[in-house]
Amino acid sequence: MSEYVTQQDKYVTFKSGNEYFGLKIEYVNEIIVYQEITEIPESEDYIKGLINLRGKIIPVIDVRIRFKQEPAEYNDRTCIIVINVKDTVVGLIVEKVAEVVEIKQEDVLPSPSIGNDDKSQNKYVYGIGKVGDSVKLLLDPDKLIKDEDLIILDQTNEETMEEGE
């Protein structure tokens, strides 16, 4: 077996609360510093609003709020991870980006099915990645945003684009 590492084995890791999470690098477009966000009235609490990223308007969600954790103050370590979710570009506000790590498939354990209710972050976690002596909770980005919220965000994005023309 070869030691060849593929993009499939690479994860961007970040901190939220006391936990470290991982996203497959194939979903990640870029990582940017936190910037001012325009709020969307009457949207879900975890959807913080919209940002203008080089002329493209993208929705931004706060990962801590999505995971039902206590909100945190944004600071100079706060980042936005720009990802692709179901053909939509979305920004994830995270406390800090840790590193890019390699987690081979044989080091990924299935997510435990404990308390899989609406308050659990388990429904977003598809696996547990072993990295040295630590573990990373591996996220399924397609489950971070509800389909109905994506539709609303797409409509808001289209309206914002039309106003800018």
ZIQUIPE-V341346 format. One line per field, one symbol per residue. phi: phi as a letter, one per 30 degrees, with the letter a starting at -180 (. if undefined). burial: 1 if it has 16 or more other C-alpha atoms within 10 Angstrom, else 0. Layout:
phi: ???
burial: ???
//
This chain:
phi: .dcdccedccbdcbcbiccccbbedddddabbddbeccdcdhceddddkbbcchicdbdbccdedddicddbddbdcdbcccbcbhibdbccdbdaddacbcbdedcccdddcchdcddcdedcccaccdbiccbbdcccddcdbdedddddddddddddddddd
burial: 000000000111111100011111101100100100000000000111111000001111111111100000000001111110100011111111100001100001001000000000111111111100001111111001100001001101100000000
//
